[in-house]
Amino acid sequence: MKFSNCNGKRKVQYESSEPADFKVDEDGMVYAVRSFPLSSEQAKFLIYAQDKETQEKWQVAVKLSLKPTLPEDTVKESPEIEEIVFPRQLSKHSGHLQRQKRDWVIPPINLPENSRGPFPQELVRIRSDRDKNLSLRYSVTGPGADQPPTGIFIINPISGQLSVTKPLDRELIARFHLRAHAVDINGNQVENPIDIVINVIDMNDNRPEFLHQVWNGTVPEGSKPGTYVMTVTAIDADDPNTLNGMLRYRILSQAPSTPSPNMFTINNETGDIITVAAGLDREKVQQYTLIIQATDTEGNPTYGLSNTATAVITVTDVNDNPPEFTAMTFYGEVPENRVDVIVANLTVTDKDQPHTPAWNAVYRISGGDPTGRFAIQTDPNSNDGLVTVVKPIDFETNRMFVLTVAAENQVPLAKGIQHPPQSTATVSVTVIDVNENPYFAPNPKIIRQEEGLHAGTMLTTFTAQDPDRYMQQNIRYTKLSDPANWLKIDPVNGQITTIALLDRESPNVKNNIYNATFLASDNGIPPMSGTGTLQIYLLDINDNAPQVLPQEAETCETPDPNSINITALDYDIDPNAGPFAFDLPLSPVTIKRNWTITRLNGDFAQLNLKIKFLEAGIYEVPIIITDSGNPPKSNISILRVKVCQCDSNGDCTDVDRIVGAGLGTGAIIAILLCIIILLILVLMFVVWMKRRDKERQAKQLLIDPEDDVRDNILKYDEEGGGEEDQDYDLSQLQQPDTVEPDAIKPVGIRRLDERPIHAEPQYPVRSAAPHPGDIGDFINEGLKAADNDPTAPPYDSLLVFDYEGSGSTAGSLSSLNSSSSGGEQDYDYLNDWGPRFKKLADMYGGGDD
């Protein structure tokens, strides 16, 4: 298609009225989109053209008819192939360059994808106008020819016929750019290469594909029409600039179809899903399932390809259902004075989604609890309200509470929703009377009394009160704590009486206050008790005489330099303590003769030597001290003064003598005890050393007596004899002197290796408990006796290793020795013992030789 009066500068867009069958390329070429049979009737369709800048439109009708087949056409002619001629090059003429006018441009070749052939399919013929004079060879280069993917396009080198060898796929490569070459038979280039562009025309061979097969979206319940829900998206691998890639969406089905079958709609171009009807209620329908279809060719149901996906829309909860109590009145009871006790369990119902802020209940006490004694907590699992006591309740003050409770949610109700009357309930709480502890008032109770009260004095009445006014109960009193055991209490009326003298200077009195604790118990069920403290503030009286302080002092033999500063110690307090008066007694007369005392102030005085010289020693100086009490109290207190020789600085130089002379009885006793303990330790050490030496001498040479190898058999192995080999005497290995004489042995059981009956030398006898040190002497003496024994075997001592038993018919080989000829023995029986004893039979039974 082209315009006859077009200046060629307009940009025109073409469209076909039948895009499923025919399309128009940008250059106006009309082609069939698919293969289909053409009927004998003429096919008609329209071509639309629109100027992209001015939006001016034109249209033209196209009539397509079958070409009649002539009878004389017996040979099928090949279709006419377009021919591409290389453009003329510049040539020299008369010394000037001349250019051949080019009146045409090589248009791109449009080739539909998925062609069914036959292959190779001829596309175009490349030709040079020099082929009349020269023998040329043609070739093409570029992707699809000699570059990957290779072999798609081939060219006949002689005729220049360009062909395609296989179906093309636009989704893989949408355009091929080839270059055509013409050379002579020597390979010399005779034409400049020309560019050949092959456009792969898109076919509708790809279905739309959704990005997700299942799409999930949410929408709040009660949403108005037009509320955005979600967007679904599909893609098509075909050309998006053609109808093959233009998708349209629509909803195929909705489940469930309540309250309307069309609760949602979808934008057919963008895929946006919005609500179109009111009535979304999560409590009725919690989820909708939509089947979404995407179709290409702008949704053409006849020629377009389609695909489907699922959109799951969840209706989210909003607080459109207030909580409602299951009853208008709830009942509970609580014992008095109890806290953290659950009184009642409030139950509500809420149709909103469980365990969400729109379902979670919040309880509020709106009336009946002005003092804030109750609180309501929410059970997170059941959503129940737990009425709890947070402050103690007194039965005698309040016997019942009627609470007004309101239930709400954690989030406000949706707009337009009001709380119904069922969101408010009444809680009736009954208080149970229990036996309470008696209490003392005031507690502690403080009284003031002078110290020195005698036993039997009534101090005060300390009683307790019973808070249970509606219970007839008796209270009895007992003493719980009385550190000094000064008081007693009447168990009925609570009168407190002294049973000992009250002394403010007692160590049980702190800061002039004495504390005693008493117990009050009632006879209720169960019995209860309470404690009270009585604090007695003891007023001081002048009952303690002052004493000198310090009690020991040191001074020089001469008066100068010589002074002792003293003060007084009085356990009383003002005004029964200082100022003090200090004086010396009249007797003995040596006191005032040798000493003088001077008052420095109300608390201190100075003691000085009155004479010029006083011999060194220990002197006891009595001092009269009087306090300021009313009446005053005096006391003669002894001051021990150590008089010593002093240097020029006033320091004692005979410290050792003074200290030795001044040791008291306790110090002397302590020194004597130390000396005695030291002597005992030395004596014990000496005894221990002697005993150690004795033990060292008595210690065995190697091991303890119980492990002595001389008195024990260490059995390593035994050969075994006959039945009589189980009872044998090993005493010879232990005590040689205890071996029974041979005379008492029965006849016929003597062993040939035993000593014959002869007078034998006296062997040394080892005592039953020998000293470990004489073991060597015992061995040497035994060896000497054995050497001098003529009846001993040919060994140094008796070596009995095992005892075969008595009654053996065979003789012992122990009697054989080198000095005997063996003539008196008969050894012929050895021949009967087999070949192993034949040698012995030859040696001892063969005669004199």
Residue pairs with C-beta under 8 A, 6 or more apart in sequence:
1 14
1 24
1 28
1 29
1 30
1 47
1 49
1 60
2 28
3 12
3 49
6 12
10 51
10 53
11 51
11 52
11 53
12 49
12 50
12 51
12 52
13 26
13 49
13 50
13 52
14 24
14 25
14 26
14 28
14 47
14 48
14 49
15 24
15 47
15 48
15 49
15 50
16 22
16 23
16 24
16 30
16 45
16 46
16 47
16 48
17 45
17 46
17 47
17 48
18 45
19 33
19 242
19 243
19 297
19 300
20 33
20 34
20 204
20 243
20 297
20 300
20 302
20 303
21 32
21 33
21 34
21 36
21 45
22 30
22 31
22 32
22 33
22 45
22 62
23 30
23 31
23 33
23 201
23 242
24 30
24 47
25 31
25 110
25 199
25 201
27 107
27 108
29 110
30 47
30 62
31 110
31 112
31 201
33 112
33 203
33 204
34 203
34 204
35 116
38 64
38 66
40 66
42 63
42 64
42 65
43 63
43 64
43 65
44 61
44 62
44 63
44 64
45 61
45 62
45 64
46 59
46 60
46 61
46 62
47 59
47 60
47 61
47 62
48 57
48 58
48 59
49 57
49 58
49 59
49 60
50 56
50 57
50 58
51 57
81 122
81 123
81 124
81 125
81 161
82 124
82 125
83 124
83 125
83 127
84 106
84 124
84 125
84 126
84 127
84 180
84 194
84 196
85 127
85 128
85 129
86 126
86 127
86 128
86 129
86 180
86 182
86 191
86 192
86 194
87 100
87 102
87 192
87 194
88 99
88 100
88 102
88 129
89 100
89 191
89 192
90 97
90 98
90 99
90 100
91 97
91 98
91 100
92 98
106 194
106 195
106 196
108 197
108 198
108 199
109 123
109 124
109 196
109 197
109 198
109 199
110 198
110 199
110 201
111 123
111 164
111 168
111 198
111 199
111 200
111 201
112 168
112 200
112 201
112 203
113 167
113 168
113 169
113 170
113 200
113 201
113 202
113 203
113 205
114 167
114 168
114 169
114 203
114 205
115 121
115 164
115 167
115 168
116 167
117 167
119 163
119 164
119 165
119 166
119 167
120 154
120 163
120 164
120 165
121 163
121 164
122 161
122 162
122 163
123 153
123 162
123 163
123 164
123 198
124 162
124 196
125 159
125 160
125 161
125 162
126 138
126 140
126 155
126 160
126 161
126 162
126 180
126 182
126 194
126 196
127 160
128 136
128 160
128 182
128 190
128 191
130 136
130 182
130 190
130 191
134 184
134 190
135 184
135 185
136 182
136 183
136 184
136 190
137 157
137 158
137 182
137 183
137 184
137 185
138 155
138 156
138 157
138 158
138 159
138 160
138 180
138 181
138 182
139 155
139 157
139 180
139 181
139 183
140 146
140 153
140 154
140 155
140 162
140 178
140 179
140 180
140 181
140 196
141 147
141 178
141 179
141 181
142 176
142 177
142 178
142 179
143 149
143 173
143 176
143 177
144 150
144 152
144 153
144 173
144 176
144 178
144 198
145 151
145 152
145 153
145 154
145 155
145 178
149 173
151 165
152 164
152 165
152 166
152 168
152 176
153 162
153 163
153 164
153 165
153 176
153 178
153 198
154 162
154 163
154 165
155 161
155 162
155 163
155 180
156 163
160 180
160 182
162 180
162 196
168 200
169 200
170 200
170 201
170 202
170 203
170 238
170 239
171 206
171 237
171 238
173 200
174 199
174 200
174 202
174 239
175 197
175 198
175 199
175 200
176 197
176 198
176 200
177 195
177 196
177 197
177 198
178 195
178 196
178 197
178 198
179 193
179 194
179 195
179 196
180 193
180 194
180 195
180 196
181 189
181 191
181 193
182 189
182 190
182 191
183 189
183 190
184 190
202 238
202 239
202 242
202 244
202 245
203 238
203 244
204 238
204 243
204 244
204 296
204 297
204 303
204 304
204 305
205 238
206 236
206 237
206 238
206 244
206 296
206 305
207 236
207 296
207 305
207 306
207 307
208 234
208 235
208 236
208 247
208 294
208 295
208 296
208 305
208 306
208 307
209 234
209 235
209 236
209 237
209 307
210 232
210 233
210 234
210 292
210 294
210 307
210 308
210 309
211 233
211 234
211 235
212 232
212 309
213 309
213 310
214 309
214 310
214 311
214 312
215 230
215 232
215 292
215 309
215 310
215 311
215 312
216 230
216 311
216 312
216 314
217 229
217 230
217 273
217 311
217 312
217 313
217 314
218 229
218 230
218 313
218 314
218 315
218 316
219 227
219 229
219 275
219 280
219 313
219 314
219 315
219 316
220 227
220 280
220 315
220 316
220 318
221 280
221 281
221 282
221 283
221 315
221 316
221 317
221 318
221 320
222 278
222 280
222 281
222 318
222 320
222 414
223 275
223 280
224 275
224 278
225 274
225 275
225 276
225 277
225 278
226 274
226 275
226 276
227 274
227 275
228 272
228 273
228 274
229 264
229 273
229 274
229 275
229 313
230 272
230 273
230 311
230 313
231 270
231 271
231 272
231 273
232 249
232 266
232 271
232 273
232 292
232 309
232 311
233 271
234 247
234 249
234 271
234 294
234 307
234 309
236 244
236 245
236 247
236 296
237 245
238 244
238 245
238 296
239 245
240 246
243 296
243 297
243 298
243 300
244 296
244 297
245 296
246 296
246 297
246 298
247 269
247 294
247 295
247 296
247 299
248 268
248 269
248 294
248 295
248 298
248 299
249 266
249 267
249 268
249 269
249 271
249 292
249 293
249 294
250 266
250 268
250 292
250 293
250 295
250 299
251 264
251 265
251 266
251 273
251 290
251 291
251 292
251 293
252 291
252 292
252 293
252 308
253 290
253 291
254 261
254 262
254 263
254 264
254 288
254 289
254 290
255 288
255 289
256 285
256 288
258 284
258 285
259 277
259 279
259 281
259 284
259 285
260 277
260 279
262 276
262 277
263 275
263 276
263 277
263 279
263 280
263 288
264 273
264 274
264 275
264 276
264 288
264 290
264 313
265 273
265 274
265 276
266 272
266 273
266 274
266 292
267 273
267 274
268 299
271 292
271 294
273 290
273 292
273 311
273 313
280 315
281 315
282 315
282 316
282 317
282 318
282 352
282 353
283 321
283 351
283 352
285 315
286 314
286 315
287 312
287 313
287 314
287 315
288 312
288 313
288 315
289 310
289 311
289 312
289 313
290 310
290 311
290 312
290 313
291 308
291 309
291 310
291 311
292 308
292 309
292 310
292 311
293 306
293 307
293 308
294 306
294 307
294 308
294 309
295 301
295 304
295 305
295 306
296 304
296 305
296 306
297 303
297 304
297 305
298 304
317 352
317 353
317 356
317 358
317 359
318 352
318 358
318 414
319 352
319 357
319 358
319 409
319 411
319 412
319 413
319 414
319 417
320 352
320 358
320 413
320 414
320 417
321 350
321 351
321 352
321 358
321 417
322 350
322 407
322 408
322 409
322 413
322 417
322 418
322 419
322 420
322 423
323 348
323 349
323 350
323 361
323 383
323 407
323 408
323 409
323 423
324 348
324 349
324 350
324 407
324 420
324 422
324 423
325 346
325 347
325 348
325 407
325 422
325 423
325 424
325 425
326 347
326 348
326 349
327 347
327 425
328 425
328 426
329 425
329 426
329 427
329 428
330 344
330 345
330 346
330 387
330 425
330 426
330 427
330 428
331 344
331 427
331 428
331 429
331 430
332 343
332 344
332 387
332 427
332 428
332 429
332 430
333 343
333 429
333 430
333 431
333 432
334 341
334 343
334 389
334 393
334 429
334 430
334 431
334 432
335 341
335 431
335 432
335 434
336 392
336 393
336 394
336 395
336 431
336 432
336 433
336 434
336 436
337 392
337 393
337 394
337 434
337 436
338 389
338 392
338 393
339 389
339 390
339 391
339 392
340 388
340 389
340 390
341 388
341 389
342 386
342 387
342 388
343 374
343 387
343 388
343 389
343 427
343 429
344 387
344 427
344 429
345 384
345 385
345 386
345 387
346 363
346 376
346 384
346 385
346 386
346 387
346 405
346 407
346 425
346 427
347 382
347 384
347 385
348 361
348 383
348 384
348 385
348 407
350 358
350 359
350 361
350 383
350 409
352 358
352 359
352 409
353 359
354 383
355 380
357 409
357 410
357 411
358 409
358 410
358 411
359 383
359 409
360 378
360 380
360 383
360 409
360 410
361 378
361 383
361 385
361 407
361 408
361 409
362 378
362 407
362 408
362 409
362 410
363 376
363 378
363 385
363 405
363 406
363 407
363 408
364 376
364 405
364 406
364 407
364 408
365 374
365 375
365 376
365 403
365 404
365 405
366 404
366 405
366 406
366 424
367 403
367 404
368 401
368 402
368 403
368 404
368 427
369 401
369 403
371 391
372 390
372 391
373 389
373 390
373 391
373 392
373 393
373 401
374 387
374 388
374 389
374 390
374 401
374 403
374 429
375 387
375 388
375 390
376 385
376 386
376 387
376 388
376 405
377 385
377 386
377 388
378 384
378 385
378 386
379 385
379 386
385 405
385 407
387 403
387 405
387 427
387 429
393 401
393 431
394 467
395 431
395 432
395 433
395 434
395 470
396 433
396 467
396 468
396 469
396 470
398 431
399 430
399 431
400 428
400 429
400 430
400 431
401 427
401 428
401 429
401 431
402 426
402 427
402 428
402 429
403 426
403 427
403 428
403 429
404 424
404 425
404 426
404 427
405 424
405 425
405 426
405 427
406 419
406 423
406 424
407 423
407 424
407 425
408 419
408 423
413 419
433 468
433 470
433 471
435 468
435 471
435 473
435 522
435 524
435 525
435 526
435 527
435 528
436 466
436 467
436 468
436 528
437 467
437 528
437 529
437 530
438 464
438 465
438 466
438 467
438 475
438 520
438 521
438 522
438 528
438 529
438 530
439 464
439 465
439 467
439 520
439 530
439 532
440 462
440 463
440 464
440 465
440 518
440 520
440 530
440 531
440 532
440 533
441 464
441 465
443 532
443 533
444 515
444 532
444 533
444 534
444 535
445 460
445 462
445 532
445 533
445 534
445 535
446 535
446 537
447 459
447 460
447 534
447 535
447 536
447 537
448 536
448 537
448 539
449 459
449 502
449 536
449 537
449 538
449 539
450 502
450 538
450 539
450 541
451 502
451 503
451 504
451 505
451 538
451 539
451 540
451 541
451 543
452 501
452 502
452 503
452 541
452 543
453 459
453 498
453 501
453 502
454 498
454 501
455 498
455 499
455 500
455 501
456 497
456 498
456 499
457 497
457 498
458 495
458 496
458 497
459 487
459 496
459 497
459 498
459 536
460 495
460 496
460 534
461 493
461 494
461 495
461 496
462 477
462 489
462 494
462 496
462 518
462 532
462 534
463 475
463 477
463 493
463 494
463 520
464 475
464 477
464 494
464 520
464 530
464 532
466 473
466 475
466 522
468 522
468 524
471 524
473 522
473 523
473 524
474 522
474 523
475 520
475 521
475 522
476 491
476 492
476 520
476 521
476 523
477 489
477 490
477 491
477 492
477 494
477 518
477 519
477 520
478 489
478 491
478 518
478 519
478 521
479 487
479 488
479 489
479 516
479 517
479 518
479 519
480 517
480 518
480 519
480 531
481 515
481 516
481 517
482 516
482 517
483 508
483 514
483 515
483 516
484 500
484 503
484 506
484 508
484 514
485 499
485 500
486 498
486 499
486 500
486 501
486 502
486 514
486 516
487 496
487 497
487 498
487 499
487 516
487 534
488 496
488 497
488 499
489 495
489 496
489 497
489 518
490 496
490 497
494 518
494 520
496 516
496 518
496 534
502 514
502 536
502 538
503 509
503 538
503 543
504 512
504 538
504 539
504 540
504 541
505 543
505 544
505 571
505 572
506 514
508 514
509 538
512 537
512 538
512 539
512 540
513 535
513 536
513 537
513 538
514 535
514 536
514 538
515 533
515 534
515 535
516 533
516 534
516 536
517 531
517 532
517 533
517 534
518 531
518 532
518 533
518 534
519 529
519 530
519 531
520 529
520 530
520 531
520 532
521 527
521 528
521 529
522 528
522 529
540 572
540 573
540 576
541 572
541 576
542 572
542 576
542 627
542 629
542 630
542 631
542 632
542 633
543 572
543 633
544 570
544 571
544 572
544 576
544 633
545 570
545 625
545 627
545 633
545 634
545 635
546 568
546 569
546 570
546 577
546 580
546 625
546 626
546 627
546 633
546 635
546 637
547 568
547 569
547 570
547 625
547 635
547 637
548 566
548 567
548 568
548 569
548 623
548 625
548 637
548 638
548 639
549 566
549 567
549 568
549 569
550 566
550 639
551 637
551 638
551 639
551 640
552 639
552 640
552 641
552 642
553 564
553 566
553 607
553 639
553 640
553 641
553 642
554 564
554 641
554 642
554 644
554 652
555 562
555 563
555 564
555 609
555 641
555 642
555 643
555 644
556 562
556 643
556 644
556 645
556 646
556 650
556 652
557 613
557 614
557 615
557 616
557 643
557 644
557 645
557 646
558 609
558 612
558 613
558 646
559 608
559 609
559 610
559 611
559 612
561 646
561 650
562 608
562 609
562 650
563 606
563 607
563 608
564 606
564 607
564 608
564 639
564 641
565 600
565 604
565 605
565 606
566 582
566 604
566 605
566 606
566 607
566 623
566 639
567 580
567 603
567 604
567 605
568 578
568 580
568 582
568 603
568 625
568 627
570 576
570 577
570 578
570 580
570 627
572 627
572 629
575 628
575 629
575 630
576 627
576 628
576 629
576 630
576 633
577 627
577 628
577 629
578 602
578 603
578 627
578 628
579 601
579 602
579 603
579 628
580 602
580 603
580 605
580 625
580 626
580 627
580 628
581 599
581 624
581 625
581 626
582 597
582 599
582 605
582 623
582 624
582 625
583 597
583 623
583 624
583 626
584 591
584 592
584 595
584 596
584 597
584 621
584 622
584 623
584 624
585 591
585 592
585 622
585 624
585 636
586 592
591 621
591 622
592 610
593 610
593 611
594 609
594 610
594 611
594 614
594 619
595 607
595 608
595 609
595 610
595 621
596 607
596 608
596 609
596 610
597 605
597 606
597 607
597 608
597 623
598 605
598 606
598 608
599 605
600 606
607 621
607 623
607 639
607 641
614 643
615 643
616 643
616 644
616 645
616 654
616 657
616 658
617 642
617 643
617 661
618 640
618 641
618 642
618 643
618 661
618 662
619 640
619 641
619 642
619 643
620 638
620 639
620 640
620 641
621 638
621 639
621 640
621 641
622 636
622 637
622 638
622 639
623 636
623 637
623 638
623 639
624 634
624 635
624 636
625 634
625 635
625 637
626 632
626 633
626 634
626 635
627 633
627 634
642 658
642 662
644 652
644 653
644 654
644 655
644 658
645 652
645 653
645 654
646 652
646 653
647 653
652 658
663 671
697 773
698 771
698 772
699 772
700 708
700 772
701 772
701 773
701 775
703 709
710 734
711 734
713 730
713 733
718 802
719 802
721 802
721 803
721 804
721 805
722 804
722 805
722 807
722 808
723 805
724 805
724 806
724 807
725 803
725 804
725 805
726 805
727 805
728 803
728 805
729 739
729 740
729 803
730 800
730 803
731 738
731 739
732 739
732 798
732 800
733 800
735 766
736 763
736 766
736 782
736 798
737 763
737 765
737 766
742 750
742 754
742 755
742 757
743 757
748 807
749 806
749 807
751 806
751 812
752 811
752 812
752 814
752 815
753 793
753 812
753 814
753 815
755 789
755 791
755 792
755 793
755 798
756 791
758 790
758 791
760 789
760 791
761 785
761 788
761 789
762 785
763 782
763 785
763 786
764 778
764 781
764 782
764 785
766 778
770 778
782 797
783 796
783 797
786 792
786 796
786 797
786 798
787 796
792 798
793 799
793 814
794 817
794 818
811 825
816 822
822 844
823 848
825 844
826 845
827 840
827 841
827 844
827 845
828 841
828 845
830 837
830 838
830 840
830 841
830 844
830 845
831 837
831 838
831 841
831 845
833 841
